[in-house]
């Protein structure tokens, strides 16, 4: 029997290297991220069709299942609407105010965010909104704020007051003319 070679004691020590698991994104997430950025950047204007699935498969060299999953991700995020049928396909969609409100509502409920935390956030943001409104408001903006202010001062129901309060805050934010 041959003896195993001895490891020289004076040579470099061998340490066990520990690796941690790598987080590798799914192909569908990578494709959805790329398409999302292109949509948000304006490469695909609203109401335009994305390339058909077959073309996306050919261009990306990804499987049809991966392309479909990426489109499903974008559909759930409200960035595309998928139509079936002869004139079907994925059409670019820009979510509106209602979609954002629904998303925020779900986030608040899912994370069980309490009212005091929301009020703290509002208190932090409102001075900046007011500053922008003071700098950029138009006479029309001022009219909307005054109308909401008068509605809050009127003798009405609690629901009417709360709606006027929301209208006033939205008018202040809109008067800032901050496109971001």
C-alpha positions as CSV (number, residue, x, y, z in Angstrom):
1,X,0.0,0.0,0.0
2,X,1.2,3.4,-0.8
3,X,1.3,5.9,2.0
4,X,-0.7,9.1,1.7
5,X,1.5,12.2,1.1
6,X,1.9,14.2,4.3
7,X,0.7,17.8,4.3
8,X,3.7,20.0,5.2
9,X,3.2,21.6,8.5
10,X,5.0,24.8,7.4
11,X,2.9,25.2,4.2
12,X,-0.3,27.3,3.9
13,X,-3.1,26.3,6.1
14,X,-6.3,25.1,4.5
15,X,-9.4,26.7,5.9
16,X,-12.8,25.5,5.1
17,X,-14.5,28.2,3.1
18,X,-18.2,28.7,4.0
19,X,-20.4,30.0,1.2
20,X,-23.9,31.3,1.7
21,X,-26.8,30.5,-0.6
22,X,-27.0,32.8,-3.6
23,X,-30.3,34.6,-4.3
24,X,-30.7,34.2,-8.0
25,X,-33.8,35.8,-9.5
26,X,-36.2,33.9,-11.6
27,X,-36.0,34.5,-15.3
28,X,-39.6,35.8,-15.3
29,X,-38.8,38.3,-12.6
30,X,-35.8,39.6,-14.6
31,X,-37.9,39.9,-17.8
32,X,-40.7,41.6,-15.9
33,X,-38.2,44.1,-14.3
34,X,-36.8,44.9,-17.8
35,X,-40.2,45.4,-19.4
36,X,-41.4,47.4,-16.3
37,X,-38.5,49.8,-16.6
38,X,-39.1,50.2,-20.3
39,X,-42.8,50.9,-19.8
40,X,-42.0,53.4,-17.0
41,X,-39.3,55.1,-19.1
42,X,-41.8,55.6,-21.9
43,X,-40.3,53.2,-24.4
44,X,-43.8,51.6,-24.7
45,X,-46.4,54.4,-24.6
46,X,-49.8,53.7,-23.0
47,X,-52.2,51.6,-25.1
48,X,-49.5,50.3,-27.3
49,X,-49.1,46.5,-27.7
50,X,-46.0,44.8,-26.4
51,X,-44.5,42.4,-28.9
52,X,-46.5,39.2,-29.1
53,X,-45.5,36.3,-26.9
54,X,-43.8,34.4,-29.7
55,X,-41.7,37.5,-30.6
56,X,-40.7,38.0,-26.9
57,X,-39.7,34.3,-26.7
58,X,-37.6,34.8,-29.8
59,X,-36.0,38.1,-28.7
60,X,-35.3,37.1,-25.2
61,X,-34.5,33.4,-25.8
62,X,-36.7,32.6,-22.8
63,X,-39.3,29.9,-22.7
64,X,-43.0,30.7,-23.4
65,X,-43.9,29.9,-19.8
66,X,-41.3,32.4,-18.6
67,X,-42.6,35.1,-20.9
68,X,-46.2,34.4,-19.8
69,X,-45.2,34.6,-16.2
70,X,-43.5,38.0,-16.7
71,X,-46.6,39.3,-18.4
72,X,-48.7,38.0,-15.6
73,X,-46.4,39.9,-13.1
74,X,-46.9,43.1,-15.1
75,X,-50.6,42.6,-15.3
76,X,-50.9,42.1,-11.5
77,X,-48.9,45.3,-11.1
78,X,-51.3,47.1,-13.3
79,X,-48.8,48.0,-16.0
80,X,-50.3,45.8,-18.8
81,X,-53.7,44.6,-19.7
82,X,-53.8,41.3,-21.4
83,X,-56.5,40.9,-24.1
84,X,-57.5,37.6,-25.5
85,X,-58.7,36.8,-29.0
86,X,-57.7,37.8,-32.5
87,X,-56.6,41.4,-31.6
88,X,-55.2,40.1,-28.3
89,X,-51.9,40.6,-26.6
90,X,-50.4,42.6,-23.7
91,X,-51.2,46.4,-23.9
92,X,-49.4,49.0,-21.9
93,X,-51.5,50.6,-19.2
94,X,-50.7,53.4,-16.8
95,X,-52.4,52.9,-13.5
96,X,-54.4,55.8,-12.3
97,X,-55.2,57.4,-8.9
98,X,-57.7,54.6,-8.0
99,X,-55.1,51.9,-8.6
100,X,-52.6,53.6,-6.3
101,X,-55.3,54.1,-3.6
102,X,-56.1,50.4,-3.8
103,X,-52.5,49.4,-3.5
104,X,-51.9,51.7,-0.6
105,X,-55.1,50.4,1.1
106,X,-53.9,46.8,0.7
107,X,-50.4,47.7,2.0
108,X,-51.9,49.4,5.1
109,X,-54.2,46.4,5.8
110,X,-51.6,43.8,5.0
111,X,-48.9,45.4,7.2
112,X,-51.5,46.4,9.8
113,X,-50.2,49.9,9.8
114,X,-51.9,51.9,12.6
115,X,-53.5,55.3,12.1
116,X,-50.9,57.1,14.3
117,X,-48.1,55.9,12.0
118,X,-50.1,57.2,9.0
119,X,-50.6,60.5,10.6
120,X,-46.9,60.9,11.4
121,X,-46.1,60.2,7.8
122,X,-48.7,62.8,6.7
123,X,-47.3,65.4,9.1
124,X,-43.8,64.8,7.6
125,X,-44.9,65.2,4.0
126,X,-47.5,68.0,4.3
127,X,-45.1,70.9,4.9
128,X,-43.2,70.1,1.7
129,X,-46.5,69.9,-0.2
130,X,-47.6,73.2,1.2
131,X,-44.2,74.8,0.3
132,X,-44.5,73.6,-3.3
133,X,-48.1,74.8,-3.5
134,X,-47.1,78.2,-2.2
135,X,-44.4,78.4,-4.9
136,X,-46.3,77.0,-7.9
137,X,-50.0,77.4,-7.4
138,X,-52.2,78.9,-10.0
139,X,-55.4,81.0,-9.4
140,X,-57.4,77.9,-10.4
141,X,-55.5,75.8,-7.7
142,X,-56.2,78.5,-5.2
143,X,-59.9,78.4,-6.1
144,X,-60.0,74.7,-5.5
145,X,-58.4,75.0,-2.1
146,X,-60.7,77.9,-1.1
147,X,-63.8,75.9,-2.2
148,X,-62.7,72.9,-0.1
149,X,-61.9,75.2,2.8
150,X,-65.5,76.7,2.6
151,X,-67.0,73.2,2.4
152,X,-65.1,72.2,5.6
153,X,-66.5,75.3,7.4
154,X,-70.1,74.6,6.3
155,X,-72.6,73.0,8.5
156,X,-72.8,69.6,7.0
157,X,-72.5,66.0,7.8
158,X,-69.3,64.3,9.1
159,X,-69.0,62.5,5.8
160,X,-69.2,65.9,3.9
161,X,-66.6,67.4,6.2
162,X,-64.2,64.4,5.7
163,X,-64.6,64.6,1.9
164,X,-63.9,68.3,1.9
165,X,-60.8,67.7,4.1
166,X,-59.6,65.1,1.6
167,X,-60.4,67.5,-1.3
168,X,-58.4,70.3,0.4
169,X,-55.3,68.1,0.9
170,X,-55.5,66.8,-2.6
171,X,-55.8,70.4,-3.9
172,X,-52.7,71.4,-1.9
173,X,-50.7,68.5,-3.3
174,X,-51.9,69.2,-6.8
175,X,-51.1,72.9,-6.5
176,X,-47.4,72.0,-6.0
177,X,-47.4,70.9,-9.7
178,X,-44.8,68.3,-8.8
179,X,-44.9,65.8,-11.7
180,X,-42.9,63.2,-9.7
